[in-house]
Amino acid sequence: MTAIDKAAIAWTIAIVVIGVAVASMGDQLQSSDAPAAPTYAPTEMEKESAETMESTVSKPTMVGWDRIESVQDPGIGHESHQLAVILAPSDKVYSGTIQYDASEPIQLVALHGPLGPGEDNGQPIWTPDGKTKFALTFVDQGKARGSWDFAGNALAVHTMNTETFITDYKLDYTEKRVAKNVMNGVVESIIDPGVGHESHSLAVIIPPSEDIHTGVLSYSASEDIQLVSLNGPLGEDESADLIWTPDGDTIFELTFIDPKTNMGSWEFSGNALALHTLNTNGFTASYSVVTEVEHMEKHMEKEEVMKEEEPPAMTGPQTVEVRIPSGTAVPGCEETNECYIPATVSINVGDTVSWPNEDTAAHTVTSGSAADGPSGAFDSSLLIAGGTFEHTFDSAGSYDYYCMVHPWMVGSVNVS
């Protein structure tokens, strides 16, 4: 039996044990010989938690979303926590985006592994039995609603208390076997070979090549690390504000991100990918990466085609589409400025903007702002799911707008 089978069985047994214990307790309480249960007055915090849970359970699940309830975390040392497994441990690598709407603030969890002997070298781990160990990426966004781009061998949501919680979620993900562009492993750092970086440590995940990798990295390290991607090498007539070079001649543009944490996820693009620290102590990191690979030849051909293409001639008034995407009825889209897509458009006088509502909830497209109210320039009234609102702009200016039902949704139209 594989280590992953053992982990999956351990999670299943934990859930069954909890169910049997609850059923047994119910039988005892119903027995006439059982002592009377003590009177217990819930605290205000418990009342509020129960009301929130009841509210979450009673509301309908959004179209395309699923709902899950937590159980006691079966991980050793996590017995006082709650866990809801969304994607069970697998020898394949999951990668994608989860949108969530929970009954309370939750944490997001990705697992990497299981680890081989000696590979748990200081990075945070999760284990159901003390033997099968996974590196743990644990992200606390501090909120009950949001989204997360992830990669890993398992995906779950979590809280650090004993009360169950409910999470509505929507997943857009792939499940792939380890390959050239699907990586999953453990890496040890070395002294950074870059000129001027000799006092630093570096762990290379994707070595420099002509291929351009675009994807998601999730990681768990033995100390706080920085994230590095390289683009290049640069040509003789190219320059960059931050560079990295192994020999003084081959020069790469350097993207250097310091999240000041040892766990997390990063959307990146570049010809190389690495983890880094500003010391020579050395570190261990576990990671999962899924990328799309673009070969340099195709990239250069694409750039040449873009240079040769002439912009289309404007033949008259145009119609520009601004989508109202699914899920905007739940706060979170404002953090990425994607409540209307695109949030800002630039058009000419006489052009029309069309707003199709792709969400399951009704919205409005109302000129003005939530703070000052409607300006009167245009208003869609209540736009039901599947409906479309259009407005032709006959005067130049800048027009802000928002949704009167969901005021975190904002956009603007610039007319010249």
C-alpha positions as a Markdown table, in Angstrom:
| # | Residue | x | y | z |
|---|---|---|---|---|
| 1 | Met | 0.0 | 0.0 | 0.0 |
| 2 | Thr | 1.4 | 3.4 | -0.9 |
| 3 | Ala | 2.0 | 6.2 | 1.5 |
| 4 | Ile | -0.7 | 8.2 | -0.2 |
| 5 | Asp | -3.2 | 5.4 | 0.3 |
| 6 | Lys | -2.3 | 5.3 | 4.0 |
| 7 | Ala | -2.9 | 9.0 | 4.3 |
| 8 | Ala | -6.2 | 8.8 | 2.6 |
| 9 | Ile | -7.3 | 5.9 | 4.8 |
| 10 | Ala | -6.2 | 7.8 | 7.9 |
| 11 | Trp | -8.4 | 10.8 | 6.9 |
| 12 | Thr | -11.3 | 8.5 | 6.3 |
| 13 | Ile | -10.9 | 6.6 | 9.6 |
| 14 | Ala | -10.8 | 9.9 | 11.4 |
| 15 | Ile | -14.0 | 11.0 | 9.9 |
| 16 | Val | -15.7 | 7.6 | 10.6 |
| 17 | Val | -14.5 | 7.6 | 14.3 |
| 18 | Ile | -16.0 | 11.1 | 14.8 |
| 19 | Gly | -19.3 | 9.9 | 13.3 |
| 20 | Val | -19.4 | 6.8 | 15.6 |
| 21 | Ala | -18.5 | 8.8 | 18.7 |
| 22 | Val | -21.3 | 11.3 | 18.0 |
| 23 | Ala | -23.9 | 8.5 | 17.4 |
| 24 | Ser | -22.8 | 6.8 | 20.6 |
| 25 | Met | -23.1 | 10.0 | 22.6 |
| 26 | Gly | -26.6 | 10.5 | 21.2 |
| 27 | Asp | -27.7 | 7.0 | 22.4 |
| 28 | Gln | -26.4 | 7.7 | 25.9 |
| 29 | Leu | -28.2 | 11.0 | 26.1 |
| 30 | Gln | -31.5 | 9.3 | 25.1 |
| 31 | Ser | -31.1 | 6.5 | 27.6 |
| 32 | Ser | -33.4 | 6.8 | 30.6 |
| 33 | Asp | -30.6 | 5.6 | 32.9 |
| 34 | Ala | -28.2 | 8.3 | 31.8 |
| 35 | Pro | -27.7 | 11.2 | 34.2 |
| 36 | Ala | -29.3 | 14.5 | 33.3 |
| 37 | Ala | -27.2 | 16.7 | 31.1 |
| 38 | Pro | -25.8 | 19.8 | 32.9 |
| 39 | Thr | -27.4 | 23.1 | 32.1 |
| 40 | Tyr | -25.1 | 25.1 | 29.8 |
| 41 | Ala | -25.4 | 28.7 | 28.7 |
| 42 | Pro | -23.5 | 29.4 | 25.5 |
| 43 | Thr | -21.3 | 32.5 | 25.3 |
| 44 | Glu | -22.1 | 35.4 | 23.1 |
| 45 | Met | -19.2 | 34.3 | 20.8 |
| 46 | Glu | -20.7 | 30.8 | 20.5 |
| 47 | Lys | -24.1 | 32.3 | 19.8 |
| 48 | Glu | -22.7 | 34.5 | 17.1 |
| 49 | Ser | -20.8 | 31.5 | 15.6 |
| 50 | Ala | -24.0 | 29.4 | 15.6 |
| 51 | Glu | -26.0 | 32.1 | 14.0 |
| 52 | Thr | -23.4 | 32.5 | 11.3 |
| 53 | Met | -23.3 | 28.8 | 10.7 |
| 54 | Glu | -27.1 | 28.7 | 10.5 |
| 55 | Ser | -27.1 | 31.6 | 8.0 |
| 56 | Thr | -24.6 | 29.9 | 5.8 |
| 57 | Val | -26.4 | 26.6 | 5.8 |
| 58 | Ser | -29.8 | 28.2 | 5.0 |
| 59 | Lys | -28.6 | 30.2 | 2.1 |
| 60 | Pro | -28.7 | 28.5 | -1.3 |
| 61 | Thr | -25.5 | 27.2 | -2.9 |
| 62 | Met | -24.5 | 29.4 | -5.9 |
| 63 | Val | -24.6 | 27.8 | -9.3 |
| 64 | Gly | -21.3 | 26.0 | -10.1 |
| 65 | Trp | -20.3 | 26.0 | -6.4 |
| 66 | Asp | -20.0 | 23.1 | -4.0 |
| 67 | Arg | -20.4 | 23.0 | -0.2 |
| 68 | Ile | -18.4 | 21.1 | 2.4 |
| 69 | Glu | -18.5 | 20.8 | 6.2 |
| 70 | Ser | -15.4 | 20.5 | 8.4 |
| 71 | Val | -14.4 | 17.6 | 10.7 |
| 72 | Gln | -11.7 | 17.3 | 13.4 |
| 73 | Asp | -8.3 | 17.6 | 11.8 |
| 74 | Pro | -6.7 | 14.1 | 11.8 |
| 75 | Gly | -3.2 | 15.5 | 11.7 |
| 76 | Ile | -1.0 | 14.8 | 14.7 |
| 77 | Gly | -0.7 | 18.0 | 16.8 |
| 78 | His | -3.8 | 19.4 | 15.0 |
| 79 | Glu | -6.5 | 17.6 | 17.1 |
| 80 | Ser | -7.9 | 20.9 | 18.3 |
| 81 | His | -8.4 | 22.2 | 14.8 |
| 82 | Gln | -11.0 | 21.7 | 12.1 |
| 83 | Leu | -10.3 | 20.6 | 8.5 |
| 84 | Ala | -12.3 | 20.2 | 5.3 |
| 85 | Val | -10.5 | 18.3 | 2.6 |
| 86 | Ile | -11.4 | 19.5 | -0.9 |
| 87 | Leu | -8.8 | 17.6 | -3.0 |
| 88 | Ala | -7.5 | 14.5 | -1.3 |
| 89 | Pro | -3.8 | 13.5 | -1.3 |
| 90 | Ser | -2.7 | 12.3 | -4.8 |
| 91 | Asp | 0.6 | 11.4 | -6.6 |
| 92 | Lys | -0.5 | 13.9 | -9.2 |
| 93 | Val | -0.1 | 17.7 | -8.8 |
| 94 | Tyr | -3.2 | 19.9 | -8.5 |
| 95 | Ser | -3.0 | 23.5 | -9.8 |
| 96 | Gly | -5.6 | 26.2 | -10.1 |
| 97 | Thr | -7.8 | 28.7 | -8.3 |
| 98 | Ile | -10.2 | 28.2 | -5.4 |
| 99 | Gln | -12.9 | 30.8 | -4.7 |
| 100 | Tyr | -14.4 | 30.4 | -1.2 |
| 101 | Asp | -17.2 | 31.7 | 1.0 |
| 102 | Ala | -17.1 | 30.2 | 4.5 |
| 103 | Ser | -19.1 | 30.6 | 7.7 |
| 104 | Glu | -16.1 | 32.1 | 9.4 |
| 105 | Pro | -12.5 | 33.2 | 8.5 |
| 106 | Ile | -10.5 | 30.2 | 7.4 |
| 107 | Gln | -7.0 | 29.2 | 6.4 |
| 108 | Leu | -6.0 | 27.6 | 3.1 |
| 109 | Val | -3.8 | 24.5 | 3.0 |
| 110 | Ala | -1.8 | 22.8 | 0.3 |
| 111 | Leu | 0.3 | 19.7 | 0.9 |
| 112 | His | 3.4 | 18.5 | -0.9 |
| 113 | Gly | 4.6 | 14.9 | -0.8 |
| 114 | Pro | 4.6 | 12.5 | 0.8 |
| 115 | Leu | 8.2 | 13.3 | 1.7 |
| 116 | Gly | 10.9 | 10.7 | 1.5 |
| 117 | Pro | 13.2 | 9.7 | 4.4 |
| 118 | Gly | 15.2 | 12.7 | 5.7 |
| 119 | Glu | 13.4 | 15.2 | 3.4 |
| 120 | Asp | 11.5 | 16.9 | 6.4 |
| 121 | Asn | 14.4 | 19.1 | 7.2 |
| 122 | Gly | 12.8 | 22.1 | 9.0 |
| 123 | Gln | 9.9 | 23.0 | 6.7 |
| 124 | Pro | 6.4 | 22.8 | 8.3 |
| 125 | Ile | 4.8 | 19.4 | 7.9 |
| 126 | Trp | 1.5 | 17.6 | 8.3 |
| 127 | Thr | 1.2 | 13.9 | 9.2 |
| 128 | Pro | -1.8 | 11.7 | 10.0 |
| 129 | Asp | 0.3 | 8.9 | 11.6 |
| 130 | Gly | 3.8 | 10.2 | 12.3 |
| 131 | Lys | 5.3 | 8.3 | 9.3 |
| 132 | Thr | 3.6 | 9.6 | 6.2 |
| 133 | Lys | 4.7 | 13.2 | 6.1 |
| 134 | Phe | 3.7 | 16.1 | 3.9 |
| 135 | Ala | 5.2 | 19.5 | 3.6 |
| 136 | Leu | 2.6 | 22.1 | 4.6 |
| 137 | Thr | 1.8 | 25.4 | 2.8 |
| 138 | Phe | -0.5 | 27.2 | 5.3 |
| 139 | Val | -2.0 | 30.5 | 4.1 |
| 140 | Asp | -4.1 | 32.7 | 6.4 |
| 141 | Gln | -5.8 | 35.5 | 4.5 |
| 142 | Gly | -7.7 | 36.4 | 7.6 |
| 143 | Lys | -11.2 | 36.4 | 6.0 |
| 144 | Ala | -14.2 | 34.2 | 5.2 |
| 145 | Arg | -14.4 | 35.0 | 1.5 |
| 146 | Gly | -11.7 | 35.3 | -1.2 |
| 147 | Ser | -9.7 | 33.3 | -3.7 |
| 148 | Trp | -6.3 | 31.6 | -3.8 |
| 149 | Asp | -4.1 | 30.4 | -6.6 |
| 150 | Phe | -2.4 | 27.2 | -5.5 |
| 151 | Ala | -0.4 | 24.1 | -6.5 |
| 152 | Gly | 0.1 | 20.9 | -4.5 |
| 153 | Asn | -0.7 | 17.2 | -3.9 |
| 154 | Ala | -3.7 | 18.1 | -1.8 |
| 155 | Leu | -6.0 | 21.0 | -1.0 |
| 156 | Ala | -8.0 | 21.8 | 2.2 |
| 157 | Val | -9.5 | 24.6 | 4.2 |
| 158 | His | -8.9 | 24.9 | 8.0 |
| 159 | Thr | -9.5 | 26.7 | 11.2 |
| 160 | Met | -7.7 | 26.7 | 14.5 |
| 161 | Asn | -10.7 | 25.9 | 16.7 |
| 162 | Thr | -12.9 | 22.9 | 17.5 |
| 163 | Glu | -16.3 | 24.3 | 16.1 |
| 164 | Thr | -17.2 | 22.9 | 12.7 |
| 165 | Phe | -17.5 | 25.3 | 9.8 |
| 166 | Ile | -19.1 | 25.3 | 6.4 |
| 167 | Thr | -17.4 | 26.4 | 3.1 |
| 168 | Asp | -19.0 | 27.1 | -0.2 |
| 169 | Tyr | -16.3 | 26.9 | -2.9 |
| 170 | Lys | -15.7 | 26.9 | -6.6 |
| 171 | Leu | -12.7 | 25.2 | -8.2 |
| 172 | Asp | -11.0 | 25.8 | -11.5 |
| 173 | Tyr | -8.0 | 23.4 | -11.6 |
| 174 | Thr | -6.0 | 20.7 | -13.4 |
| 175 | Glu | -4.6 | 17.5 | -12.1 |
| 176 | Lys | -1.3 | 16.5 | -13.9 |
| 177 | Arg | 1.4 | 13.9 | -13.5 |
| 178 | Val | 4.9 | 15.1 | -12.8 |
| 179 | Ala | 6.6 | 16.1 | -16.1 |
| 180 | Lys | 8.9 | 18.8 | -17.5 |
| 181 | Asn | 6.4 | 21.6 | -16.7 |
| 182 | Val | 4.8 | 19.9 | -13.6 |
| 183 | Met | 7.3 | 19.7 | -10.7 |
| 184 | Asn | 7.0 | 18.5 | -7.2 |
| 185 | Gly | 9.9 | 17.9 | -4.8 |
| 186 | Val | 12.3 | 19.1 | -2.1 |
| 187 | Val | 15.3 | 21.3 | -2.8 |
| 188 | Glu | 18.4 | 22.2 | -0.7 |
| 189 | Ser | 20.0 | 25.6 | -1.1 |
| 190 | Ile | 23.6 | 26.3 | -2.1 |
| 191 | Ile | 25.8 | 29.5 | -2.0 |
| 192 | Asp | 24.3 | 31.9 | -4.5 |
| 193 | Pro | 26.7 | 31.8 | -7.6 |
| 194 | Gly | 25.6 | 35.2 | -8.7 |
| 195 | Val | 28.3 | 37.9 | -8.8 |
| 196 | Gly | 27.9 | 40.1 | -5.7 |
| 197 | His | 25.6 | 37.5 | -4.1 |
| 198 | Glu | 28.3 | 35.3 | -2.5 |
| 199 | Ser | 26.9 | 35.9 | 1.0 |
| 200 | His | 23.4 | 34.6 | 0.0 |
| 201 | Ser | 21.8 | 31.2 | -0.4 |
| 202 | Leu | 19.9 | 30.0 | -3.5 |
| 203 | Ala | 17.7 | 27.0 | -4.4 |
| 204 | Val | 17.1 | 26.7 | -8.1 |
| 205 | Ile | 13.7 | 25.1 | -9.1 |
| 206 | Ile | 13.7 | 25.9 | -12.8 |
| 207 | Pro | 17.2 | 26.5 | -14.2 |
| 208 | Pro | 17.8 | 29.2 | -16.8 |
| 209 | Ser | 16.8 | 28.2 | -20.3 |
| 210 | Glu | 15.4 | 29.7 | -23.5 |
| 211 | Asp | 11.9 | 28.5 | -22.4 |
| 212 | Ile | 9.6 | 31.0 | -20.8 |
| 213 | His | 7.7 | 29.5 | -17.9 |
| 214 | Thr | 4.4 | 31.0 | -16.6 |
| 215 | Gly | 2.6 | 29.4 | -13.7 |
| 216 | Val | 2.0 | 29.0 | -10.0 |
| 217 | Leu | 4.5 | 28.0 | -7.3 |
| 218 | Ser | 3.4 | 26.9 | -3.8 |
| 219 | Tyr | 6.2 | 26.4 | -1.3 |
| 220 | Ser | 7.0 | 25.5 | 2.3 |
| 221 | Ala | 10.5 | 26.3 | 3.6 |
| 222 | Ser | 12.6 | 25.9 | 6.7 |
| 223 | Glu | 12.9 | 29.7 | 7.1 |
| 224 | Asp | 11.6 | 32.9 | 5.6 |
| 225 | Ile | 12.6 | 33.1 | 1.9 |
| 226 | Gln | 12.6 | 35.4 | -1.1 |
| 227 | Leu | 11.2 | 34.5 | -4.5 |
| 228 | Val | 13.2 | 35.0 | -7.6 |
| 229 | Ser | 12.6 | 34.7 | -11.3 |
| 230 | Leu | 15.0 | 35.6 | -14.1 |
| 231 | Asn | 14.3 | 36.9 | -17.6 |
| 232 | Gly | 16.9 | 36.8 | -20.4 |
| 233 | Pro | 19.7 | 36.7 | -20.9 |
| 234 | Leu | 19.5 | 40.4 | -22.0 |
| 235 | Gly | 20.9 | 41.5 | -25.3 |
| 236 | Glu | 23.7 | 44.0 | -25.6 |
| 237 | Asp | 21.3 | 46.9 | -26.1 |
| 238 | Glu | 18.9 | 45.8 | -23.2 |
| 239 | Ser | 19.1 | 46.9 | -19.6 |
| 240 | Ala | 17.2 | 46.4 | -16.4 |
| 241 | Asp | 17.0 | 48.0 | -12.9 |
| 242 | Leu | 17.7 | 44.7 | -11.1 |
| 243 | Ile | 20.1 | 42.1 | -12.7 |
| 244 | Trp | 21.7 | 38.8 | -11.8 |
| 245 | Thr | 24.8 | 37.4 | -13.5 |
| 246 | Pro | 26.9 | 34.3 | -12.9 |
| 247 | Asp | 30.0 | 35.6 | -14.8 |
| 248 | Gly | 29.6 | 39.3 | -15.4 |
| 249 | Asp | 28.8 | 38.7 | -19.1 |
| 250 | Thr | 25.6 | 36.7 | -19.1 |
| 251 | Ile | 23.1 | 39.1 | -17.6 |
| 252 | Phe | 19.5 | 38.4 | -16.6 |
| 253 | Glu | 16.7 | 40.7 | -15.5 |
| 254 | Leu | 15.9 | 39.9 | -11.9 |
| 255 | Thr | 12.5 | 39.8 | -10.3 |
| 256 | Phe | 12.9 | 39.7 | -6.5 |
| 257 | Ile | 9.9 | 39.3 | -4.2 |
| 258 | Asp | 10.2 | 39.2 | -0.4 |
| 259 | Pro | 6.9 | 38.0 | 1.2 |
| 260 | Lys | 8.6 | 37.8 | 4.6 |
| 261 | Thr | 7.2 | 34.3 | 5.2 |
| 262 | Asn | 8.3 | 30.7 | 4.8 |
| 263 | Met | 5.0 | 29.5 | 3.2 |
| 264 | Gly | 2.8 | 30.7 | 0.3 |
| 265 | Ser | 2.1 | 30.8 | -3.4 |
| 266 | Trp | 3.3 | 32.9 | -6.2 |
| 267 | Glu | 2.2 | 33.5 | -9.8 |
| 268 | Phe | 5.4 | 34.0 | -11.8 |
| 269 | Ser | 6.8 | 34.2 | -15.3 |
| 270 | Gly | 10.4 | 33.9 | -16.5 |
| 271 | Asn | 13.3 | 31.9 | -17.9 |
| 272 | Ala | 14.2 | 30.6 | -14.4 |
| 273 | Leu | 12.7 | 30.2 | -11.0 |
| 274 | Ala | 14.5 | 30.0 | -7.6 |
| 275 | Leu | 14.1 | 30.5 | -3.8 |
| 276 | His | 16.6 | 32.7 | -2.0 |
| 277 | Thr | 17.8 | 34.0 | 1.4 |
| 278 | Leu | 20.2 | 36.9 | 2.3 |
| 279 | Asn | 22.4 | 34.6 | 4.4 |
| 280 | Thr | 24.7 | 31.5 | 4.0 |
| 281 | Asn | 23.0 | 29.3 | 6.6 |
| 282 | Gly | 21.3 | 27.2 | 4.0 |
| 283 | Phe | 17.6 | 26.1 | 3.9 |
| 284 | Thr | 15.3 | 23.3 | 2.7 |
| 285 | Ala | 12.1 | 23.9 | 0.8 |
| 286 | Ser | 9.3 | 21.7 | -0.5 |
| 287 | Tyr | 7.4 | 22.9 | -3.5 |
| 288 | Ser | 4.8 | 22.2 | -6.2 |
| 289 | Val | 4.9 | 24.0 | -9.6 |
| 290 | Val | 2.7 | 23.8 | -12.7 |
| 291 | Thr | 3.7 | 26.0 | -15.6 |
| 292 | Glu | 2.8 | 26.7 | -19.2 |
| 293 | Val | 6.0 | 26.6 | -21.4 |
| 294 | Glu | 6.6 | 28.9 | -24.3 |
| 295 | His | 9.6 | 28.2 | -26.4 |
| 296 | Met | 11.8 | 31.2 | -27.3 |
| 297 | Glu | 11.5 | 30.7 | -31.0 |
| 298 | Lys | 7.7 | 30.9 | -30.9 |
| 299 | His | 7.9 | 33.9 | -28.5 |
| 300 | Met | 10.2 | 35.8 | -31.0 |
| 301 | Glu | 7.9 | 34.9 | -33.9 |
| 302 | Lys | 4.9 | 36.3 | -32.0 |
| 303 | Glu | 6.8 | 39.5 | -31.3 |
| 304 | Glu | 7.7 | 39.9 | -35.0 |
| 305 | Val | 4.1 | 39.3 | -36.0 |
| 306 | Met | 2.9 | 41.9 | -33.5 |
| 307 | Lys | 5.4 | 44.5 | -34.9 |
| 308 | Glu | 4.3 | 43.8 | -38.5 |
| 309 | Glu | 0.6 | 44.0 | -37.8 |
| 310 | Glu | -1.0 | 47.4 | -38.5 |
| 311 | Pro | -3.7 | 48.5 | -36.0 |
| 312 | Pro | -7.2 | 48.1 | -37.5 |
| 313 | Ala | -8.7 | 51.1 | -39.1 |
| 314 | Met | -11.6 | 52.7 | -37.2 |
| 315 | Thr | -14.6 | 52.6 | -39.5 |
| 316 | Gly | -17.2 | 54.2 | -37.2 |
| 317 | Pro | -18.7 | 53.9 | -33.8 |
| 318 | Gln | -17.6 | 50.8 | -31.9 |
| 319 | Thr | -19.2 | 48.6 | -29.2 |
| 320 | Val | -17.0 | 47.6 | -26.3 |
| 321 | Glu | -18.0 | 44.7 | -24.0 |
| 322 | Val | -17.5 | 44.9 | -20.2 |
| 323 | Arg | -18.4 | 41.6 | -18.5 |
| 324 | Ile | -20.0 | 41.1 | -15.1 |
| 325 | Pro | -18.3 | 37.8 | -14.2 |
| 326 | Ser | -19.7 | 35.0 | -12.1 |
| 327 | Gly | -19.2 | 35.3 | -8.3 |
| 328 | Thr | -19.2 | 39.1 | -8.1 |
| 329 | Ala | -22.1 | 39.0 | -5.7 |
| 330 | Val | -19.6 | 37.9 | -3.0 |
| 331 | Pro | -16.9 | 40.3 | -1.8 |
| 332 | Gly | -13.4 | 39.6 | -3.1 |
| 333 | Cys | -13.5 | 40.7 | -6.7 |
| 334 | Glu | -12.6 | 44.2 | -5.6 |
| 335 | Glu | -9.2 | 43.0 | -4.4 |
| 336 | Thr | -8.2 | 42.2 | -8.0 |
| 337 | Asn | -10.3 | 44.9 | -9.6 |
| 338 | Glu | -12.3 | 42.3 | -11.5 |
| 339 | Cys | -15.9 | 43.0 | -10.4 |
| 340 | Tyr | -16.4 | 44.4 | -14.0 |
| 341 | Ile | -14.0 | 43.0 | -16.6 |
| 342 | Pro | -12.2 | 45.2 | -17.7 |
| 343 | Ala | -12.8 | 47.6 | -14.8 |
| 344 | Thr | -11.7 | 50.6 | -16.9 |
| 345 | Val | -12.3 | 51.1 | -20.6 |
| 346 | Ser | -11.3 | 53.9 | -23.0 |
| 347 | Ile | -13.6 | 54.7 | -25.9 |
| 348 | Asn | -14.4 | 57.5 | -28.3 |
| 349 | Val | -17.5 | 59.8 | -28.4 |
| 350 | Gly | -20.3 | 57.9 | -30.1 |
| 351 | Asp | -19.1 | 54.4 | -29.0 |
| 352 | Thr | -21.3 | 52.0 | -27.0 |
| 353 | Val | -20.4 | 50.0 | -23.9 |
| 354 | Ser | -22.3 | 46.7 | -23.4 |
| 355 | Trp | -22.5 | 45.0 | -19.9 |
| 356 | Pro | -23.6 | 41.3 | -20.1 |
| 357 | Asn | -24.4 | 39.9 | -16.7 |
| 358 | Glu | -22.7 | 36.4 | -16.5 |
| 359 | Asp | -23.4 | 36.1 | -12.8 |
| 360 | Thr | -26.3 | 34.2 | -11.2 |
| 361 | Ala | -27.2 | 37.2 | -9.1 |
| 362 | Ala | -28.9 | 40.4 | -10.3 |
| 363 | His | -26.7 | 43.6 | -10.5 |
| 364 | Thr | -26.9 | 47.2 | -11.6 |
| 365 | Val | -24.7 | 49.4 | -13.8 |
| 366 | Thr | -25.2 | 52.8 | -12.2 |
| 367 | Ser | -23.2 | 56.0 | -12.9 |
| 368 | Gly | -21.8 | 57.6 | -9.8 |
| 369 | Ser | -20.3 | 56.0 | -6.7 |
| 370 | Ala | -21.4 | 54.2 | -3.5 |
| 371 | Ala | -20.2 | 57.2 | -1.4 |
| 372 | Asp | -22.0 | 60.0 | -3.4 |
| 373 | Gly | -24.9 | 58.0 | -5.0 |
| 374 | Pro | -26.1 | 57.9 | -8.6 |
| 375 | Ser | -25.0 | 60.8 | -10.9 |
| 376 | Gly | -27.8 | 60.3 | -13.4 |
| 377 | Ala | -25.7 | 59.8 | -16.5 |
| 378 | Phe | -26.9 | 56.2 | -16.9 |
| 379 | Asp | -28.5 | 53.4 | -15.0 |
| 380 | Ser | -29.4 | 49.8 | -16.0 |
| 381 | Ser | -31.9 | 49.3 | -13.2 |
| 382 | Leu | -31.9 | 45.7 | -11.9 |
| 383 | Leu | -30.1 | 43.6 | -14.5 |
| 384 | Ile | -31.0 | 39.9 | -14.1 |
| 385 | Ala | -28.7 | 37.0 | -14.7 |
| 386 | Gly | -28.2 | 36.6 | -18.4 |
| 387 | Gly | -29.3 | 40.1 | -19.2 |
| 388 | Thr | -27.3 | 42.8 | -21.0 |
| 389 | Phe | -27.3 | 46.6 | -20.6 |
| 390 | Glu | -25.9 | 49.0 | -23.2 |
| 391 | His | -25.2 | 52.7 | -23.2 |
| 392 | Thr | -23.9 | 55.0 | -25.9 |
| 393 | Phe | -21.6 | 57.8 | -24.8 |
| 394 | Asp | -22.3 | 61.1 | -26.7 |
| 395 | Ser | -20.1 | 63.3 | -24.5 |
| 396 | Ala | -16.4 | 63.2 | -23.6 |
| 397 | Gly | -15.4 | 62.7 | -20.0 |
| 398 | Ser | -14.7 | 60.2 | -17.3 |
| 399 | Tyr | -17.7 | 58.2 | -16.0 |
| 400 | Asp | -17.4 | 56.2 | -12.8 |
| 401 | Tyr | -20.1 | 53.6 | -12.1 |
| 402 | Tyr | -21.0 | 50.9 | -9.5 |
| 403 | Cys | -23.5 | 48.3 | -8.5 |
| 404 | Met | -26.2 | 49.6 | -6.2 |
| 405 | Val | -26.8 | 46.1 | -4.9 |
| 406 | His | -23.2 | 45.2 | -4.4 |
| 407 | Pro | -21.4 | 48.5 | -3.8 |
| 408 | Trp | -17.9 | 46.9 | -3.8 |
| 409 | Met | -18.3 | 46.5 | -7.6 |
| 410 | Val | -16.9 | 49.6 | -9.3 |
| 411 | Gly | -15.8 | 50.5 | -12.8 |
| 412 | Ser | -15.1 | 53.5 | -15.1 |
| 413 | Val | -15.4 | 54.6 | -18.7 |
| 414 | Asn | -13.1 | 57.2 | -20.2 |
| 415 | Val | -14.6 | 58.9 | -23.3 |
| 416 | Ser | -12.5 | 61.1 | -25.6 |
